[in-house]
């Protein structure tokens, strides 16, 4: 009887140690994937209008030829996929902006809105879960970016020239607004602009906790968002 008691007690101790070890591993792994990050906050905007600048041309985004996407690293332990990138895309992108070419070129007045309810990955189940539990698209259906300034534009711009610069502005997502910087590469040919803009954001900056389902499906806090834009002059 004593041996049976000791055997049962030993099994109990082993199970407790295993559970504690599992919890420690999950906490350690989640902390390694998602280190602390401080939100940058929003940028103060000017009330002055850019429309008084001579030579400004207005362009409107063509949704059918434009794609907004996100990419986030996830560790799907339950599916034995330790290095998986979840990528969601949508064509539901609206917006416009103004540019000035020639001497002292400008990109200004940009406002882009993405319908988050239409984002799709390779898994409808994941999409529904993210929409309902994280993006909460019933309450916050859109993400909006409003430009404030640019850095790195060349001194002059000619038609057909490819340029690279930074576009700085306020991104509103999940009811919160923060400063974000997009790396942009694009060109103007005739009355059509094609460009790619990308930025790295953090879910927690926007009040979203990275998905962590009992330590068996963990998503990284860091998200790369990209917009491939085609815009026509109006």
C-alpha positions in Angstrom: 0.0 0.0 0.0 2.8 2.3 0.8 4.5 1.6 -2.5 1.2 2.3 -4.3 0.9 5.6 -2.5 4.4 6.6 -3.3 3.8 5.7 -7.0 0.7 7.8 -7.2 2.4 10.6 -5.4 5.4 10.4 -7.8 3.2 10.6 -10.8 1.4 13.6 -9.4 4.7 15.4 -8.8 5.9 14.6 -12.4 2.6 16.0 -13.8 2.9 19.1 -11.8 6.5 19.6 -12.9 5.5 19.0 -16.5 2.6 21.6 -16.3 4.9 24.2 -14.7 7.6 23.6 -17.3 5.0 24.0 -20.1 3.7 27.3 -18.6 7.3 28.6 -18.2 8.1 27.6 -21.8 4.9 29.3 -23.1 5.6 32.5 -21.2 9.2 32.5 -22.3 8.4 31.8 -25.9 5.6 34.4 -26.0 8.0 37.0 -24.4 10.7 36.2 -27.0 8.3 36.6 -29.9 6.7 39.7 -28.5 9.2 41.9 -26.6 7.8 45.1 -24.9 7.1 48.0 -27.3 6.1 51.6 -26.7 3.4 53.2 -29.0 4.7 56.2 -30.9 1.5 58.3 -30.5 -0.1 60.5 -33.1 1.4 63.5 -34.9 -0.1 67.0 -34.6 -1.5 68.1 -38.0 -1.6 71.6 -39.5 -4.9 73.2 -40.4 -3.5 74.9 -43.4 -4.6 73.5 -46.8 -2.1 72.5 -49.5 -4.5 73.5 -52.3 -3.0 77.0 -52.4 0.3 75.5 -53.8 0.6 76.1 -57.5 1.1 73.0 -59.8 -0.6 70.5 -57.6 -2.3 67.5 -59.4 -4.9 65.4 -57.8 -4.8 61.6 -58.1 -7.4 59.0 -57.0 -6.7 55.4 -56.1 -8.0 52.7 -58.5 -9.3 49.9 -56.1 -9.3 47.1 -58.8 -5.6 47.8 -59.4 -4.6 48.4 -55.8 -3.9 45.8 -53.0 -3.5 46.4 -49.3 -2.0 43.5 -47.3 -0.6 42.5 -43.9 2.0 39.9 -43.0 2.4 38.6 -39.5 4.7 35.8 -38.2 2.9 33.0 -36.4 4.0 29.8 -34.6 1.3 27.2 -35.2 2.6 24.6 -32.7 -0.6 22.5 -33.0 -0.1 22.3 -36.8 3.7 21.8 -36.6 4.3 25.1 -38.5 6.8 26.9 -36.3 7.7 29.5 -39.0 4.5 30.5 -40.8 3.6 33.9 -42.2 -0.1 34.7 -42.3 -0.8 37.1 -45.2 -4.1 38.9 -45.7 -5.0 41.0 -48.7 -7.8 43.1 -50.0 -8.7 45.4 -53.0 -11.1 47.4 -50.9 -8.9 50.5 -50.8 -10.1 54.1 -51.3 -8.2 57.3 -51.3 -6.7 60.3 -53.0 -3.7 62.6 -52.8 -1.9 65.5 -54.5 1.5 65.7 -56.1 3.7 68.4 -57.6 6.4 67.5 -60.1 9.3 69.5 -61.6 11.3 71.5 -59.1 10.8 70.9 -55.4 8.3 68.0 -55.9 5.6 67.3 -53.3 3.4 64.5 -52.2 0.7 65.8 -49.9 -3.0 65.6 -48.8 -3.0 61.8 -48.8 -5.9 60.0 -47.2 -6.3 56.3 -47.7 -9.0 54.0 -46.2 -8.9 50.2 -46.2 -11.9 48.1 -45.4 -10.6 45.6 -42.9 -13.8 43.4 -43.2 -12.6 42.3 -46.6 -9.1 41.0 -45.7 -8.6 37.4 -46.7 -5.8 34.9 -45.9 -5.6 31.2 -47.0 -7.8 30.3 -44.0 -11.4 31.6 -43.7 -11.5 30.3 -40.1 -8.5 32.4 -39.3 -10.1 35.4 -41.0 -13.3 35.2 -39.1 -11.5 34.7 -35.8 -9.2 37.7 -36.4 -12.1 39.9 -37.5 -14.3 39.0 -34.5 -11.8 38.8 -31.7 -8.9 41.1 -32.6 -9.7 43.6 -35.3 -13.3 43.7 -34.0 -14.4 44.9 -37.5 -18.1 45.2 -36.4 -17.0 48.2 -34.3 -13.8 49.3 -36.2 -14.4 48.4 -39.9 -11.8 50.6 -41.4 -8.1 51.6 -41.2 -7.2 55.1 -42.3 -3.9 56.7 -43.1 -3.5 60.5 -43.4 -0.2 61.9 -44.5 1.5 64.7 -42.6 5.0 65.1 -44.3 7.6 63.4 -46.5 11.3 62.9 -46.3 13.8 62.0 -49.0 12.1 63.4 -52.1 14.6 64.5 -54.8 15.2 68.1 -55.7 13.4 67.7 -59.0 11.1 65.1 -60.6 10.6 64.2 -64.2 7.9 61.9 -65.7 8.8 58.3 -65.6 11.5 58.7 -62.9 11.4 56.1 -60.0 11.7 57.7 -56.6 12.2 56.4 -53.1 11.1 58.4 -50.0 9.4 58.2 -46.6 5.8 59.1 -46.1 5.0 60.1 -42.5 1.5 60.3 -41.2 -1.2 59.2 -38.8 -2.6 55.7 -39.0 -6.0 55.1 -37.3 -6.8 51.4 -36.5 -9.0 49.8 -33.9 -10.0 53.2 -32.5 -6.4 54.4 -31.9 -4.2 56.8 -33.9 -0.4 56.6 -34.1 2.4 58.0 -36.1 3.7 55.6 -38.7 6.3 55.9 -41.4 5.9 54.2 -44.8 8.8 53.5 -47.1 7.6 54.4 -50.6 8.9 53.5 -54.1 6.9 54.8 -57.1 6.8 56.7 -60.3 4.5 58.8 -62.5 4.0 58.0 -66.1 1.5 60.3 -67.9 -1.6 60.5 -65.7 -0.9 57.2 -63.8 1.0 56.7 -60.6 2.2 53.2 -59.5 3.8 52.8 -56.1 4.5 50.4 -53.3 4.4 51.6 -49.6 5.3 49.5 -46.6 5.5 50.0 -42.9 6.0 47.9 -39.8 3.4 48.4 -37.0 2.8 46.7 -33.7 -0.6 45.4 -32.6 -0.3 46.6 -29.1 0.2 50.2 -30.3 -3.5 50.0 -31.4 -4.9 48.2 -28.3 -4.8 44.7 -30.0 -3.2 41.8 -28.1 -1.3 39.4 -30.3 -3.2 36.1 -30.6 -1.9 33.4 -28.2 -4.2 30.4 -28.0 -3.0 28.4 -25.0 0.6 28.6 -26.2 -0.1 26.4 -29.2 -0.8 29.2 -31.8 1.2 32.4 -31.1 1.3 35.4 -33.4 4.0 38.1 -33.4 3.2 41.6 -32.2 5.0 43.0 -35.2 3.0 43.3 -38.5 4.2 44.4 -41.9 1.6 46.3 -43.9 2.0 47.0 -47.6 0.0 48.9 -50.2 0.6 48.4 -53.9 -1.1 51.4 -55.4 -2.3 52.4 -58.8 -3.8 56.0 -59.0 -5.2 58.0 -61.8 -5.2 61.8 -62.2 -8.7 63.3 -61.8 
